[in-house]
Amino acid sequence: MNYQNLLKIALRAIAANKMRSFLTALGIIIGIAAVITMLAIGQGSKASIKANIAEMGSNMIMISPGADMRGGVRQDASSMETLKQTDYQSIKEDCNYISAISPTVNSSGQWIYGNNNTQSSIYGVNQDYLSIRQLKVADGEMFTDTDIKAAAKVCILGQTVVDYLFPDGSDPIGKVVRFNSIPFRVIGVLQKKGYNSMGMDQDDLVLAPYTTVMKRILAQTYLGGIVCSAITEEASQPAQDQISEILRRNHKLKDATATTEDDFNIRSQEEISSMMNSTMSTITILLGSVAGISLLVGGIGIMNIMYVSVTERTREIGLRMSVGARGIDILNQFLIEAILLSVTGGIIGVILGVSLSLSLNAFLHIATQIEPWSIIMSFAVCTFTGVFFGWYPAKKAARLDPIEAIRYE
């Protein structure tokens, strides 16, 4: 018996029990759709987090003061005074793997203009900060080296601060606003970036010369941190190593041991990205595994219905074998039925999974990203499921004794 005839017989058998066949395939449909959707959500979340980290800056490396032990008590790193302007100058001059560098100091307080006010943070930086954090001045200009040297009271407003202080839409350039009681002249407005994927407003900030924030607001001589941008993503680790050597030399620290810890911390954007990707990969695998359980249930459903089909058609099997059908023909007949149910369910499941993923993105704004490999893998799994769970019932049918099968009631 050729495969064309076997296929026709299998199709007739499935068509004879349409509702039962659909309910059998439903487990596969739901399983495939769930796997594709869960993997799409996981991949979309990874892509969203990667884009969000990329928005933070370009190959950014962050240097912060390290916590210190005093009298057996570990001090808060934010209160440490280990980073000086000399460290910033040394890194700028001696590090070969960075393209931009900026000191950072910051403070939070109330911004006031006329009868309007808002709470926001002021960041003391230099001109390189714009390229490091991928910011642009949409209106006005950036402060200059002269402003930094003179600790000039000038600032650049983020769009959120502009909206609160100038709700009438007037031009803020040239206006004098106050940070608590200190006046600042507005010389620029940052280009709007909006909220990132973590829900943080990237426009709720004000930039000013770092010397101004240090002298006129914080009254301190040390830096809150240093940010820099590696020349390439691959250069992040060499840059960190070289910065560490420079700072240990400046701070007169010996080789790192249990008793001589670094008094600074260095973190890279690449490090944060790798950590988040690792976490999201684990979550994606977990989501896919949970959804895959429904595929297993669907496979068991196919095995169950094939057992029922073999029992119902025992006399038919006996008649076929009595007129010359071989055991391999009977096995192939039932195996083709199982594969047809599985593959048909797989095709519908893929269509449903892709549609659901796109709908989640379009209507609920849930980040999804459909990978071709997830569709191929899901379809391959459903085909394997049909073969695996259909094999044993088909084998049972092929081993039936023709005479006993004909006598079966």
N, C-alpha and C positions, 0 to 999 in steps of 0.2 A: 504494500500500500504506500503510495507516494505521499510526500508532505503536503501537496496541494489538496488532496482528498482529506487528509487528517485535519488541515486547517478549516476546511468547509464543515467537517463534522463538529469540530470544536466551536465554531461560530454558531452553528445551529443549536448546539447544546446550551450555549450561553444565552442565545436569543429566546430559547424556550422558557427560561427562568429569568426574565429581565430584572425584576425587583430584587430577587435573591442575588443575582450577579452584581447589581449596583451596590447593594448593601455590603457585599463581600469586598468590592473594590473601594468602598468608602473609607475603610481603615487605611488603605494605601494612600488614597487621595489626601486625607487629613494629615497623615504622617509626612508625606512629601511636602505639602504646603507648609506645615509647621516647621520642618527642617529648613527650607529655603527662607522663610520669613525670619526665623530666629537667627540664622547665619547672616542674613541681610542687615538685621538690626545690630548685630555684633560688629560686623564690618563697617557699618555706617557710623557707629559710635567711635570706633577706632579712627576712622577718617576725620570725624568731627573733632576729636581730641587732638589729633595731629595738627589739624588746621588751626585750632585754638592756640596750641603751643607755638605754632609758627607765627601767629599774630603777636605773641609776646615780644618777639624780636628776631633778628637775623643771627643765627649761630651764637646766641647769647651765652656769656659766661658771667656768673654772679659771684662776687667776692664779698663776704660779710665778716664782721668780727667774730672770733670764737669765744665760747664761754671759758671762764677762768676759775680756778680754785683758790679761794682766799680763806684761810683759817679753817680749812676742811669743808667749806661751803661753796658749792658751785654757783657762780654768779650768772645773771642773765646776760646773754650775748649782746642784747641791745644796749646794755649799760657799759660795755667795754669800749676802751679808747685806743684799740690796737691799730686801727687803720688811719694813717696820716696822709697829708698831701704829698709827702716825700715818697710814700709807697706808690701813689698814683703816678708821679713823675717817673719813678724807676721802671714801673711796668710799661709805661708809654714809650720810654726810650730803649729799654732792653729786651722787651718781648718781641720776637720775630713773627709770631703766629697770629697777631691781632690786627684788625683793620681800623678799629675805632674803640675809644675808651672814654668813659665819663665817670667822675666822682658822683656820689648820690648822698643827699641828706634830705630828710622830709619832716614835715610837721602838719598836724591837722588843726583846723580852727574855723572861725566864721569869716566868710567873705561878705562885705557890705558895699552896696552902691545905692545912695539915696535911701529910699524906704524899702529896698529889696535886700535880702540876705540869703545865704545858703551855707551849709556845712560842706567843706571839701578839704582836700589835702594839697599842700604846696610841695613840689619836688625841686630841690636844688640840683641842677645838672649843668653840663656844658653843651656846646653845639653838637657834639658827636651823639648825644643821647637820641636825637631824632632818627638818625640812620640805624642805631642799635635797636630801637624799639619800633622802627618802621612807622614813624610819625611824620606828618607834613604840616607846614604852616599854610593854611588856606587863605588867610587874609593878614596883611601886615608883614612883619619880618621877625627873624630870630635875633636874640640879643647877641652882642659881639664880644670879642676878647676884652675890649675896653670896658664894657659893662661888667665883665667878670672881675677884672682887676680893680675897678672902682667900687665893687659891691653895690652896683646901681639898683635902685628899687624899681625895677621893670619886671613885667611878667607876660606870659602867654597863656591865655585862657582856653580850657577845653570847652566844647560846645554845650555841654550840660550846664556848666557854670555860667556861660553866656546867657542861656535860656532863662536861668533863675534871676540873674542880676539885671538883664535887659529884656524883660518880657515884652516890651513894646516893639522890639525888633530894631532898635536904634544901633548905630555902629559903635562898638565898644573901643575901637582903636583911638588912642589918645586920651581916653577917659582915665580918671584916677579912682581906683577901688581900694578898699581897706581890708587887710588881713588882720583880724582883731582890731588893733589900734594903729597898725603900720600901713602907711599909704604906698600903693604900687601903681605905676603908670602902665596901662595896657598897651603893648606894642604889637601884639599879634593874636590870632585865633587859630587853634589847631583844626585840621581837617577832621570831620566827624568819622568815627570808627564804629560807633554803636556798641551793642552788648556782645560779649563773647558767648561761647556755648555753655559756659558755666554761670551765665546770668550776671556777670560783672559789667558795670558801665565803664567802658574804656575812655569816655569823654569827661568823666567827673574828676578832673585834675587841673592843676595850674603849674606851669613851669617857670622857674626863675633862675638866675645865676646861683650856683652853689655857694659862692662866697657870700652872697646876700643873705641866704637862709642861715648859713653858719654864724655870721657876725650879727645880723640885725634881728634874727628871730630866735635862734637857739643859743647864741652866745657860747659857741664851742669851737675848738680848734681841730677836732678830729672828724673823720668822715663816718657816715652811717653805712657806707658800702661803696663798692666800685663795680660798674658793669662794663663789659667789653664785648666785642664781636670778633669771633675767630674768622680768619680769612676764608676758610671753607669748613664744611661740617666735619670732614676728616681731620682737620687741624685742631679740633676742640680739645682732644686729649693731650697732644703735645703742648698746646697753649697752657692748659691747666698745670702740667708738669713744670713748665718754665716759670709760670707765675708763682707757683709754690716755692721754687728755688729762690726767686728774687725776694719774696716776702720773708723767707726764713733767713736769708742773708741780711736783709734790712733790720729784722727783729732780733738778730744775733742768736738764732736758735740753732742748736746742734742737730744732728740727725735725729729724726723722730723716733722716740722710744716710749716706753710706758710712763716715764717720768717727765719727758719733754714733749708734750703734745703741741701741735700747731695752735697758735692763738688767732687763727682765721679759718674760715670755711670757704671752699670753692665748689660751686655747683654749676653744671652746664645744662643748656637746653636739651642737648642730646641725651643726657642722663635722665632728665625728667621724662622725655619722650619715650625712652626705652622702658622705663618703669611703668608708665601708663599703658604702653602697648602690650607689655607682658601681662598686666592686670586684665586688660580688655580681652586678650587672647584666651586667658583662662575662663573668663566669663562667657566668651563666645563658644568655647568648647562645651562648657556646662549647659548653655542654652541648647546647643545642637544635640547634645546627648539626651537631654530631657525630651526634646522633640522626637529624637530617634526612637524612643520607647514606643511611641505610637506606631512607628513602622513595624516594630516587632509584634505589636498587638495585631496590626493589619495582616502580617504574615501568618500568624496563628489562625486568624479568621479564614485565610485562604486554605490552610491545611484542613481546618474543620469542615469547610464547605466541600472540599474535594473528597473527604471521607464520606460525607453524606451523598455526594454524587456517585461515588463508586458503589455504595450500598444500594442506591436507588436503581442503578443501571447494571446490576449484576447479571440479570438475564440477558440484557443487550450485549454485555461483554462475552457471555457464554456463546451466544449466537454468532457473534463476529469470529470468535476463535474456532467455532465448529465449521465455519465456511472458509477457513484458511488464514485468518488473521494471526500473526505471530505475537508473542509476548512483547517484543520490542515495539510493535505497532500500537498495541494497547497502551504501553507505557508512554509512547510519544503522544498519543491522542490526549491523555489526561494531563501530561506535562505541558502540552501546547495550550490547553485550556487555562491552566494555572498561570502560565506566562502571559497569555492574552489579558487575563483579569488584572495581573500585576502591572503590565506595561500600559494598558489603557488607563488604569488608576494613576500611574506615574505621570502620564501625559497631562491628564486633567489636573493632577496635583501640582505639576510645574506651572501650568497656566494660572491656577488659583494662587499659588505661592508668589509668583511674580506680580500678579495683579494686586494682591494684598500688600506686598512690600511697597509698590508704587503708590497705592492709596494712602498708606500710613505716612509716606513722605509728603504727598500732595495735600492731604486734608488735615492730618493731625500734626504735621511738621516734625515727625519723628525721623531722625537721620537714619536712612537705610542705604545700603550699597550692595547691589546684587552682583556677585562674582560668578563668571561663567563656570568656574570649577565646582561651585556649590550645586549648580543645576546638573552638570555632568555626573557628579558624585551621587546626587540624590537619585537620578535616573538609573545609574549603574546598580545602586543598592536595591532599588525596587525590582529590577530585573533579577538580581541575585536572590531576592526574597521569593519571587515567583518560582524560580528553579528549586531553591532549597526547601521551601515548604510544600511545593507541589510534587517533589520527587517521591517521598515516602508513600503517599496515597496512590500515586501512579504505579509505583513498584508493586504495591499490594494488588492493584487491579491486574497487572501483568502476570502475577503468580496464581491467579484464580484457576481452579480446575474447570475446564469447559463443561463437563457433565454436571458437576455440582452447581455451577453457575446457572445452567439452564433450568435445573430443578429448583433454584432459589425462589422462594415466595416472599 
